Amino acid sequence: MVTLLKVFQVKMKNILASLVVSSLLSVASSIWCYRCVGSHPGCGLYDFDWRYYWSYSCPDPNDKCVKVIERKGVDVMVTRDCLSYLEGHRRDIPADRYEGCRSSAKDPMIGQYIFPSIPEIDHRRDHYTNVTFCFCDFDERCNSASSLTISVLLLIGLAFTHFTILG
């Protein structure tokens, strides 16, 4: 009876280990990022609340998480998303996309062919005077306001479950 119980424990450990490895390999194929805009509640520069926003898997395996901080005076607009989603409609993304923050690229072609007579219509995207792009690709959900990530908590929970159940 004791040997049967030990064989069962070994098989359960192997199954649990294979589940953990397969889940880590499936998650490692792409990075997970938060996606929100600063006009939504809980998505500000310093008051980001991860409970409101689920993280999304980026479509490109070599993708990066991006936090865009746009400022004009005291107005601050923050956008969090994957780089591949922003590349389709932002022309001011800097060419240097390594880990860290840098100012936006200047694009003289933005709004070249339109000359609105109404200054409230912002066709030129020059409303914000200071635009900063922050790139990260080493940690899951790294475009948040804090450095605590859920993946660390998940691994601790799996280790705790492993040692208490099969202990």
Stockholm file with secondary structure:
# STOCKHOLM 1.0

chainA/1-167         MVTLLKVFQVKMKNILASLVVSSLLSVASSIWCYRCVGSHPGCGLYDFDWRYYWSYSCPDPNDKCVKVIERKGVDVMVTRDCLSYLEGHRRDIPADRYEGCRSSAKDPMIGQYIFPSIPEIDHRRDHYTNVTFCFCDFDERCNSASSLTISVLLLIGLAFTHFTILG
#=GR chainA/1-167 SS CHHHHHHHHHHHHHHHHHHHHHHHHHHHTSCEEECEETTSTTCSSSCCCTTTSCEEECSSTTCCEEEEEEEETTEEEEEEEEHHHHTTTCSCCCSCCSSEEEECCCCTTTTTTCCCSCTTSCCSSCSCSEEEEEEECSSTTTTSSSSCCHHHHHHHHHHHHHHHHCC
#=GC SS_cons         CHHHHHHHHHHHHHHHHHHHHHHHHHHHTSCEEECEETTSTTCSSSCCCTTTSCEEECSSTTCCEEEEEEEETTEEEEEEEEHHHHTTTCSCCCSCCSSEEEECCCCTTTTTTCCCSCTTSCCSSCSCSEEEEEEECSSTTTTSSSSCCHHHHHHHHHHHHHHHHCC
//
